[in-house]
């Protein structure tokens, strides 16, 4: 029986697809070594072609120990997360506690970006915030959540929720901005595939978006009905047209 590959990839060409996210960060060495090994195998098999990884795209499946909601025990849980989330949590295999500054240095990202991503692990009870003293100053660190320490740190974590969460107004603005950005990305993908393939029905467009528009910040999670509404909007804007056969195509002006 053949084991499933540790790394799998979808190859997209810049000829047919719109510009993808190019923000870079430093993967955890264990993750990067797996990507490098895959790249070497691909280069040997497809010489002279080479892979260029888009780090903000793709997902990682990890299994982690999570504290139960009642704090009475723990269980193993599988997460599907972004590559950046996987890189951040992988650092906790190296040592138990990390400051925000240290994680930002390890990944090469801003502290604000790291703080927002770490909030997801806190919300899932994988990581918690703890306070300590260093050089006479109070230092807040991230630490893997454990049953024994949860009761002692829960109050501090709640009090410092602003350390990893935006306030309500900022979250609302961020959500609206992200939704608008997602729609713009989806529109680019739709025009790219229709320009390449000519015309497609709703289900083909839906499946193609699920396959290729799955970046960490732009993951395609819309239903076919939501996509249909969006395509109708593009038709009303005279960007697309839909024939009586249900096939969508770029409107030629």
Secondary structure, 3 states (H helix, E strand, C coil): CCCCCCCCCCCCCCCCCCCCCCCCCCCCHHHHHHHHHHHHHHHHHCCCCCCCCCCCECEEEEEEEEECCCCCCEEEEEEEEEHHHHHHHHHHHCCCEEEHHHHHHHHCCCHHHHHHHHHHHHHCCCEEEEEEEECCEEEEEEEECCHHHHHHHHHHHHHCHHHCCCCHHHHHHHHHHHHHHHHHHHHHHHHHHHHHHCEEEHHHHHHHHHHHCEECCCECCCCHHHHHHHHHHHHHCCCEEECCCCEEEECCC
